[in-house]
Amino acid sequence: MAKTSDRRTFTVTTPIYYVNDVPHIGHAYTTVIADALARFHKLAGRDVFFLTGTDEHGQKIERAAAEKGLSPKALADSVVGRAQGLWRALDISYDFFVRTTMDIHKTGVQKLFRRLVDRGEIYKGEYKGWYCVSDENFLADDVALEADGSKICPDCGKRASALSEETYFFRLSAYRDRLLEHYEAHPEFVRPQSRLNEVASFVRGGLKDLSITRTTVKWGIPVPGDPKHTIYVWFDALHNYVTAAGFDWDMGRFEKHWPADVQLVGKDILRFHAVYWPAFLMAAGLPLPRTVFSHGWWLKDDTKMSKSKGNVLDPHVLLKAFGPDPIRYFLLREIPIGQDGNFSHEGFLHRVNSDLANDFGNLVQRTLTMIGNFFGGEIPEPAPETAGDAKVRTGFDELKGRAFDLYGACALNKALEEIWAYIGLVNKYLADNQPWIMAKDPEKRPRLARVLLQAAAAIRGASYLAFPVMPRSAERIWGFLGEARKPAEVPWEALDFRGFGPGRKIGLPQALFPRVALKDFLAEDAAAPAPGPESTTKGVMSMDQISYDEFRKMDLRAARIIEAERVPGATKILKLKIDLGAEQRQMVAGIAETYAPEDLVGKSLIVIVNLKPAVIRGIESQAMLLAAVTPDNKALIPFFDRDVAPGAVVK
Ligand code: ME8
């Protein structure tokens, strides 16, 4: 790919997703890649245009709407809202959300269609052949007939429909040589390289003219001047990239944002983007995108996750338990863009527990806690750097350079791999220096200050470098470190390890990445009262005595219940929202067998707020309530008998 560092603008696109259903993890993948690239290029000082949206026309949507008893537009409207909600929850920072039902798009497509007619690129004829509605694709002639005389789509395995209708053809066949020349002259046009080879060999085999209108489909953009024809949904959809960029309603904007630097597509739709799309653009006299980057599929049990196979993972379940960053991290860290990956709960939990909770989360937690305990949250003037300390700094400076190149080359998994190798180095630095031992010797305070300063500066730097992938966590960590600015406000160039000095007020970290066990993630029993001798009236004296200091470690508070609801599919647990005065939290409690949600709202009770968060049925529980356990294992909550300020300390 052309070196990105000398360019002032950066445009990245995702495919526009069909609105027959809400997006799943596979769609989230493309969108998260695009978001990380967009955020990186913003940090690098470029004027970024990040485009995503929805593909709302065509027979597939027409059918899906009819099955649901809705108009296609009503279906689109309902799915668009939910898709945008998902992108918000995943912290997707798109600049423009295009819908193919927008007027700017429809007008642009009609203009381009007319332009191609005027240039003799389109002619009227008769199409006879087979069509796959699920893929919105014409089958190649060499697909064999089945025994019953029908044809099966080789890509998705669904039965195709026979078509015979008047159509407008685009002279795709005339573009064979020009496309091959373009691939030859711009080897970065399709990435990875192996995909370019596939595309080139397909084109070398010869191209047939492409039917680009349908008379039997009504839901779409009418052909200008011949409205009994509807423009083929792929001709319509591909042009979103230029209409959304400004063609032809704001040509200044268009010239700034087009051509795209990176167009991300799944490998299933590469041919549309690497053959038809450049041919349409050449025909219209518009510039071609620099790179069409084809990524792999997320598989479940070795089969592509797809809506039609019904094996999709619902991002909302993962989001509820983990928030966006672990999902973003996993998707981008696990595989290089281009390869397939298997998505399993086990694999996901293993990676986020080990890389995020253990390696990074613990580093932040330990370092900040020590700064709090040993220095009251403010690192004093440190001892000068030793050679060992300097390595943490120079290691960062080198990492910063490499991460820049890797992000610029879309090698997101490699960038993360390097950042995590550095986190490993910082962990080792702490283990080697043992600041917790230094803290016992008052003479070593300047050394202690140095070690904790290096670690904190490294954490700040590593969070910044991970920001494109984990924006929310990076922002939170910067907040704990007393940074007034957000990572997004600091240009890449300006970020300096030495910009973090002594004298800042450093806060205590809040739980960053909860460590979740698979059984807790999948089970609801975790919230139910534990059976056993300690949960009944017997055996009161049977447990070990604890000191007052041990008791004091529990942060018990009065909390007021502000919302209570059932959890779909769960019989024992309720989800609660509680007010703690300074903040509100959600929690899950195994009290559904003793209390109805409506009996709880407004009541005040005692909760422990510094217990490690647990994930129950995919929901993060950020506090635990105190309740008596009856002999038949039901929970009885002691409520306060008069008004108490939410957040009041209980001791
Ligand atoms: O094809 N793994 O829309 P679509 C990885 N509207 N990525 C996946 C995936 C999986 N299991 N499943 C889907 C369309 N995707 C057209 C595009 S563009 C002008 C028109 C991703 O809703 C992948 O990016 O079927 C794929 O290309 C896209 O979702 C297809 O989404």
Residues whose N, C-alpha, C, O or C-beta is under 5 A from the ligand:
A	BS01	ME8	P15 I16 Y17 Y18 G26 H27 Y29 T30 D55 A237 L238 V265 G266 I269 G296 W297 W298 K304 M305
